[in-house]
Amino acid sequence: MSSGLLTTPVGDLVIGAVPPGGAKAVKFSLIVPTFNESKNIPILVDQLDHLLTPLLGDSFEVIVVDDDSRDKTWQVALDLAETRPWLKVVHRVGERGLSTAVIRGWQAARGDVLGVMDADLQHPVEVNAGLLAEMDRGSDLATASRHVAGGGVSDWSLIRRILSRGAQLLGLILLPAVLGRLSDPMSGYFMFRRAALAGVKLDPLGYKILIEVVARGNMQWIAEVGYVFRERTEGESKVTSALYYQYLAHLLKLRIATLHKSAFFKFCVVGASGVIVDMGLLYLLSDPSMLGLGLTRSKVIAAEAAICSNFILNDLWTFADASRAQGGAVVRFRRFLAFNAICFLGVVLNVVILNLLFNYAHMNRYVANALAILAVTGWNYWLNRKLNWVPAATSNTRVKL
């Protein structure tokens, strides 16, 4: 077996916290997934040699992960590895797909920082230097972006530009907490700290792995470096309409998988518990078979009890990170007053809707109350997130090369 050929990892798509087999760690491992890129690999390897060797010495590796290319890209890479000890090859047989190829490379890698770039020369090699600089500054993830200062696309058609932006907009709708942190979520050129993704089971679909990494990893600080996407000069483009369908399916899968992390989902769960408090007290106070108090008075009391319950749960669970970052008891009491003020406006709207539905539409009081609560849930979440539990600041540095 060639010294440059690595054993193909198998099993779950989980990156280890340390290099496999007790191997000595290096600073940076760059994964280059390939399929029929035999003409481009020699050029790319030469460019990486000139960039990374002066920059990192012997503390880096480049791992070509090839899916048994017909043009024997893996063999070309192995031949190049004979004179370059930092170049390694994973030759996959029986498993295909860009995303899984990248993860298998990360599993075989020794780097504290793990990266990926394409082999088709559309990603300028020199951007790696800017990304590494951002990692040195403390970023958890640094990504090359076409949509920040210094970024762009070379000769894309209007249709291709619309498709790219449309895919990004769709992602923002389905996964705002993930894609909202990235100016170019479709980028396939990035690097991250091993520790930020170690031990996490990955389940990618399609070829846009960046959203998988951000959605499932612990990426507190994301940096962006502008780059100009180049046109392919050798080989064939692998972008097809099927990849866009896979991208949509991946977004939906991530939306379901990360639902438990969603602040809005937690807010709704807490709100549902508040509905139980609200409904129970409304029944106890206003129902003719119970205390029989007036509907409006009963509603105000029930709503305030639900607000107190909701505040405690939101502060301790939904927005726990923001709560811890904002101080102690005095600040929490101020936040409680602000929460009450915001929710009071919702209560006013709630009471109006309840009375309209009950007194004029002659709807059952409990159904009317449920509809009124639903109508103001979105309002309460949005305003509280903006003014009350402001997310802890994260840095998204954008650098022009």
C-alpha positions as CSV (number, residue, x, y, z in Angstrom):
1,M,0.0,0.0,0.0
2,S,1.2,3.5,-0.9
3,S,2.2,5.6,2.1
4,G,-0.1,8.3,0.8
5,L,-3.2,6.0,0.7
6,L,-5.4,6.2,3.8
7,T,-7.9,3.7,5.0
8,T,-11.4,4.8,4.1
9,P,-13.4,5.5,7.3
10,V,-16.6,3.5,7.7
11,G,-19.6,3.6,10.1
12,D,-21.5,6.7,11.3
13,L,-20.5,10.1,10.0
14,V,-19.0,11.3,13.3
15,I,-15.8,13.3,13.5
16,G,-13.6,12.3,16.4
17,A,-12.4,14.7,19.1
18,V,-8.8,13.6,18.3
19,P,-6.9,12.3,15.2
20,P,-7.7,8.7,14.4
21,G,-5.5,5.9,15.6
22,G,-3.5,8.1,18.0
23,A,-1.9,9.9,15.1
24,K,0.1,13.1,15.7
25,A,-2.1,16.2,15.2
26,V,-1.4,18.9,12.7
27,K,-2.7,22.5,12.6
28,F,-4.7,22.2,9.4
29,S,-6.3,19.4,7.3
30,L,-7.8,20.4,3.9
31,I,-10.2,18.0,2.3
32,V,-10.5,18.0,-1.5
33,P,-13.4,15.8,-2.8
34,T,-12.9,14.7,-6.4
35,F,-14.6,12.8,-9.2
36,N,-13.0,12.8,-12.6
37,E,-10.7,15.7,-11.8
38,S,-7.4,14.2,-13.0
39,K,-6.5,17.3,-15.1
40,N,-7.1,19.7,-12.3
41,I,-5.5,17.9,-9.4
42,P,-1.8,18.4,-10.4
43,I,-2.5,22.2,-10.8
44,L,-4.3,22.4,-7.5
45,V,-1.7,20.4,-5.6
46,D,1.1,22.6,-7.0
47,Q,-0.8,25.8,-6.0
48,L,-1.4,24.4,-2.5
49,D,2.2,23.5,-2.1
50,H,3.3,27.1,-2.9
51,L,0.8,28.6,-0.5
52,L,0.7,26.2,2.6
53,T,4.2,25.0,2.9
54,P,5.7,28.5,3.5
55,L,2.7,29.3,5.7
56,L,2.5,26.1,7.9
57,G,5.6,24.1,7.3
58,D,4.9,20.5,8.1
59,S,1.8,21.2,10.2
60,F,-0.7,20.6,7.5
61,E,-2.1,17.9,5.2
62,V,-4.3,17.8,2.1
63,I,-6.5,14.8,1.7
64,V,-8.0,14.0,-1.7
65,V,-11.1,11.9,-1.3
66,D,-12.0,10.4,-4.6
67,D,-15.1,8.4,-5.5
68,D,-13.4,5.8,-7.7
69,S,-13.2,8.2,-10.7
70,R,-13.2,6.7,-14.2
71,D,-10.2,8.9,-15.1
72,K,-8.3,7.5,-12.1
73,T,-8.0,10.8,-10.3
74,W,-7.1,8.9,-7.1
75,Q,-4.1,7.4,-8.9
76,V,-2.9,10.7,-10.2
77,A,-3.1,12.1,-6.6
78,L,-1.2,9.1,-5.3
79,D,1.6,9.6,-7.8
80,L,1.8,13.3,-6.7
81,A,1.9,12.1,-3.0
82,E,5.2,10.3,-3.6
83,T,7.1,13.6,-3.5
84,R,4.7,15.4,-1.1
85,P,4.4,13.8,2.3
86,W,1.6,16.1,3.3
87,L,-0.6,14.8,0.5
88,K,-2.9,11.9,1.3
89,V,-5.6,10.0,-0.7
90,V,-8.8,8.3,0.3
91,H,-10.0,6.0,-2.5
92,R,-13.7,5.3,-1.9
93,V,-15.3,2.3,-3.6
94,G,-19.0,1.6,-3.1
95,E,-19.9,4.9,-1.3
96,R,-20.5,8.1,-3.3
97,G,-21.6,11.7,-2.8
98,L,-19.8,14.9,-2.2
99,S,-21.0,15.6,1.3
100,T,-20.1,12.1,2.6
101,A,-16.8,12.3,0.8
102,V,-15.9,15.4,2.7
103,I,-17.0,14.0,6.1
104,R,-15.0,10.8,5.4
105,G,-12.0,13.0,4.8
106,W,-12.5,14.8,8.1
107,Q,-12.8,11.5,9.9
108,A,-9.4,10.5,8.4
109,A,-7.8,13.9,9.1
110,R,-5.3,14.9,11.8
111,G,-6.0,18.6,11.9
112,D,-7.2,20.8,14.7
113,V,-8.7,22.9,12.0
114,L,-10.6,21.0,9.3
115,G,-11.4,22.5,5.9
116,V,-12.8,21.8,2.4
117,M,-12.4,23.3,-1.1
118,D,-13.3,22.1,-4.6
119,A,-10.8,20.5,-7.0
120,D,-12.1,22.2,-10.1
121,L,-10.0,25.4,-9.6
122,Q,-13.1,27.6,-9.2
123,H,-12.0,28.3,-5.6
124,P,-8.9,30.5,-5.5
125,V,-6.3,28.8,-3.5
126,E,-5.0,31.9,-1.9
127,V,-8.2,32.5,0.0
128,N,-7.1,29.7,2.4
129,A,-4.6,32.1,3.8
130,G,-7.4,34.6,4.7
131,L,-9.5,31.8,6.2
132,L,-6.6,30.6,8.3
133,A,-6.0,34.1,9.5
134,E,-9.6,34.3,10.7
135,M,-9.1,31.0,12.6
136,D,-6.0,32.3,14.2
137,R,-8.1,35.3,15.4
138,G,-10.4,32.9,17.2
139,S,-13.2,32.0,14.8
140,D,-15.0,28.7,15.2
141,L,-15.7,28.7,11.5
142,A,-14.4,30.8,8.6
143,T,-16.1,30.6,5.2
144,A,-15.3,32.0,1.8
145,S,-18.2,34.1,0.5
146,R,-19.2,35.5,-2.9
147,H,-21.5,38.0,-1.3
148,V,-19.3,40.2,0.9
149,A,-16.7,42.9,0.1
150,G,-14.1,41.4,-2.3
151,G,-16.5,38.6,-3.4
152,G,-18.4,37.9,-6.6
153,V,-19.0,35.6,-9.5
154,S,-17.2,35.8,-12.8
155,D,-19.5,35.1,-15.7
156,W,-22.7,33.6,-14.3
157,S,-25.9,33.9,-16.4
158,L,-28.9,35.8,-15.0
159,I,-30.7,32.5,-14.5
160,R,-27.9,31.0,-12.5
161,R,-27.7,34.0,-10.3
162,I,-31.5,33.9,-9.7
163,L,-31.3,30.2,-8.8
164,S,-28.5,30.8,-6.4
165,R,-30.2,33.7,-4.6
166,G,-33.5,31.9,-4.7
167,A,-32.0,28.8,-3.0
168,Q,-30.5,31.2,-0.3
169,L,-33.9,32.9,0.2
170,L,-35.6,29.5,0.6
171,G,-33.1,28.5,3.2
172,L,-33.7,31.7,5.1
173,I,-37.4,31.0,5.3
174,L,-36.9,27.4,6.4
175,L,-33.8,27.8,8.6
176,P,-33.4,31.4,9.6
177,A,-31.3,30.8,12.6
178,V,-28.7,28.9,10.4
179,L,-28.7,30.7,7.1
180,G,-29.3,34.1,8.7
181,R,-25.7,33.8,10.0
182,L,-24.1,33.3,6.5
183,S,-24.0,35.6,3.6
184,D,-23.2,32.7,1.3
185,P,-24.7,29.5,2.7
186,M,-24.2,27.7,-0.6
187,S,-20.4,28.0,-0.3
188,G,-18.4,24.9,-0.4
189,Y,-15.1,26.6,0.7
190,F,-14.7,26.9,4.5
191,M,-12.9,25.6,7.5
192,F,-13.8,25.1,11.2
193,R,-12.4,23.9,14.5
194,R,-12.5,20.2,15.0
195,A,-13.8,20.7,18.6
196,A,-16.8,22.6,17.3
197,L,-18.2,19.5,15.5
198,A,-16.5,16.6,17.3
199,G,-18.8,13.8,18.4
200,V,-21.8,15.1,16.4
201,K,-23.6,12.7,14.1
202,L,-23.9,14.2,10.7
203,D,-26.6,13.3,8.2
204,P,-26.0,15.4,5.0
205,L,-28.1,15.3,1.8
206,G,-26.9,16.6,-1.5
207,Y,-23.7,18.7,-1.8
208,K,-24.2,21.8,0.3
209,I,-22.5,20.7,3.5
210,L,-21.9,24.1,5.1
211,I,-25.5,24.3,6.3
212,E,-25.1,20.9,7.9
213,V,-22.0,22.0,9.7
214,V,-23.5,25.2,11.0
215,A,-26.9,23.7,11.9
216,R,-25.4,20.8,13.9
217,G,-22.1,22.2,15.2
218,N,-21.3,24.7,17.9
219,M,-20.2,27.6,15.8
220,Q,-20.2,30.7,18.1
221,W,-18.0,33.0,16.0
222,I,-18.3,32.8,12.2
223,A,-16.0,34.8,10.0
224,E,-16.4,35.5,6.2
225,V,-13.7,36.2,3.6
226,G,-14.7,37.5,0.2
227,Y,-13.6,35.6,-2.9
228,V,-14.5,35.7,-6.6
229,F,-15.9,32.4,-7.9
230,R,-14.1,31.4,-11.1
231,E,-15.4,29.5,-14.1
232,R,-14.3,25.9,-14.6
233,T,-11.6,25.4,-17.3
234,E,-11.3,21.6,-17.2
235,G,-13.8,18.8,-16.7
236,E,-17.6,19.0,-16.5
237,S,-19.8,20.8,-14.0
238,K,-21.5,18.6,-11.5
239,V,-24.4,21.0,-10.8
240,T,-27.7,19.5,-11.9
241,S,-31.4,20.2,-11.2
242,A,-31.4,17.1,-9.0
243,L,-29.0,18.8,-6.6
244,Y,-31.4,21.7,-6.0
245,Y,-34.1,19.1,-5.0
246,Q,-31.6,17.5,-2.6
247,Y,-30.8,21.0,-1.2
248,L,-34.5,21.5,-0.5
249,A,-34.8,18.0,1.1
250,H,-31.7,18.8,3.2
251,L,-33.2,22.0,4.5
252,L,-36.4,20.2,5.5
253,K,-34.5,17.5,7.2
254,L,-32.4,20.0,9.2
255,R,-35.5,22.0,10.1
256,I,-37.0,18.8,11.6
257,A,-33.8,17.7,13.2
258,T,-33.0,21.0,14.8
259,L,-36.6,21.9,15.8
260,H,-35.8,21.3,19.5
261,K,-33.1,24.0,19.3
262,S,-35.4,26.6,17.9
263,A,-36.1,29.5,20.3
264,F,-39.5,30.0,18.6
265,F,-40.4,26.3,19.0
266,K,-39.5,26.6,22.7
267,F,-41.4,29.8,23.0
268,C,-44.5,28.0,21.6
269,V,-44.0,25.1,24.0
270,V,-43.9,27.6,26.9
271,G,-46.8,29.4,25.4
272,A,-48.8,26.2,25.3
273,S,-48.1,25.6,29.0
274,G,-49.3,29.2,29.6
275,V,-52.5,28.4,27.7
276,I,-53.1,25.6,30.3
277,V,-52.7,28.1,33.1
278,D,-54.8,30.7,31.3
279,M,-57.6,28.3,30.4
280,G,-57.7,26.7,33.9
281,L,-58.0,30.0,35.7
282,L,-60.4,31.4,33.2
283,Y,-62.7,28.4,33.8
284,L,-62.2,28.7,37.6
285,L,-63.0,32.4,37.7
286,S,-65.6,32.9,35.0
287,D,-67.5,29.8,34.5
288,P,-71.1,30.0,35.9
289,S,-70.6,26.7,37.6
290,M,-67.5,28.0,39.4
291,L,-66.9,31.5,40.8
292,G,-68.9,33.2,38.0
293,L,-66.9,36.4,37.8
294,G,-67.1,38.7,34.8
295,L,-65.3,37.5,31.7
296,T,-63.0,40.5,31.2
297,R,-61.9,40.6,34.9
298,S,-61.4,36.8,34.8
299,K,-59.4,37.0,31.6
300,V,-57.0,39.7,32.9
301,I,-56.2,37.7,36.1
302,A,-55.8,34.5,34.1
303,A,-53.6,36.2,31.6
304,E,-51.3,37.7,34.2
305,A,-50.8,34.4,35.9
306,A,-49.9,32.9,32.5
307,I,-47.5,35.7,31.8
308,C,-45.7,35.1,35.1
309,S,-45.4,31.4,34.3
310,N,-44.3,32.1,30.8
311,F,-41.6,34.5,31.9
312,I,-40.0,32.1,34.3
313,L,-39.9,29.3,31.8
314,N,-38.7,31.5,28.9
315,D,-36.0,33.0,31.1
316,L,-34.7,29.6,32.4
317,W,-35.2,27.6,29.1
318,T,-36.1,29.4,25.9
319,F,-33.7,32.3,26.1
320,A,-31.4,30.8,28.7
321,D,-28.2,31.9,27.0
322,A,-29.3,35.5,26.6
323,S,-30.6,35.5,30.2
324,R,-27.3,34.4,31.6
325,A,-25.4,37.0,29.5
326,Q,-27.6,39.9,30.7
327,G,-26.9,39.8,34.5
328,G,-28.4,39.0,37.8
329,A,-31.6,39.5,39.8
330,V,-32.1,43.2,39.2
331,V,-31.7,42.9,35.5
332,R,-34.1,39.9,35.6
333,F,-36.7,41.9,37.4
334,R,-36.4,44.7,34.8
335,R,-36.8,42.0,32.1
336,F,-39.9,40.7,33.9
337,L,-41.4,44.2,33.8
338,A,-40.5,44.6,30.2
339,F,-42.0,41.2,29.4
340,N,-45.2,42.2,31.2
341,A,-45.4,45.5,29.2
342,I,-44.9,43.7,25.9
343,C,-47.4,41.0,26.8
344,F,-49.9,43.6,28.1
345,L,-50.3,44.9,24.6
346,G,-50.9,41.3,23.5
347,V,-53.4,40.9,26.3
348,V,-55.3,44.0,25.2
349,L,-55.4,42.6,21.7
350,N,-56.3,39.2,23.1
351,V,-59.2,40.6,25.1
352,V,-60.6,42.5,22.1
353,I,-60.5,39.4,19.9
354,L,-62.0,37.2,22.7
355,N,-64.9,39.6,23.2
356,L,-65.5,40.0,19.5
357,L,-65.5,36.2,18.9
358,F,-67.6,35.4,22.0
359,N,-70.1,38.3,22.2
360,Y,-70.6,39.0,18.5
361,A,-69.6,35.8,16.7
362,H,-71.2,33.7,19.4
363,M,-68.3,31.4,19.5
364,N,-67.5,29.1,22.4
365,R,-65.6,31.0,25.0
366,Y,-62.7,28.5,25.1
367,V,-62.3,28.2,21.3
368,A,-62.5,32.0,21.1
369,N,-59.8,32.3,23.7
370,A,-57.5,29.8,21.9
371,L,-57.8,31.7,18.7
372,A,-57.1,35.0,20.4
373,I,-54.0,33.5,22.1
374,L,-52.8,32.2,18.7
375,A,-53.2,35.6,17.1
376,V,-50.8,37.3,19.5
377,T,-48.1,34.5,19.9
378,G,-46.1,35.7,16.9
379,W,-46.3,39.3,18.1
380,N,-45.1,38.4,21.6
381,Y,-42.1,36.3,20.3
382,W,-40.9,38.9,17.8
383,L,-41.0,41.8,20.2
384,N,-39.5,40.0,23.1
385,R,-36.7,38.7,20.9
386,K,-35.9,42.1,19.7
387,L,-36.2,44.1,22.9
388,N,-36.1,41.8,25.9
389,W,-34.0,38.7,25.3
390,V,-31.5,40.0,22.8
391,P,-29.2,37.1,21.6
392,A,-25.6,37.1,22.8
393,A,-23.5,38.9,20.2
394,T,-21.5,36.8,17.7
395,S,-18.9,38.1,15.4
396,N,-19.2,37.7,11.7
397,T,-16.0,39.3,10.4
398,R,-16.0,40.0,6.7
399,V,-12.6,40.5,5.1
400,K,-11.6,41.7,1.7
401,L,-8.5,40.0,0.2
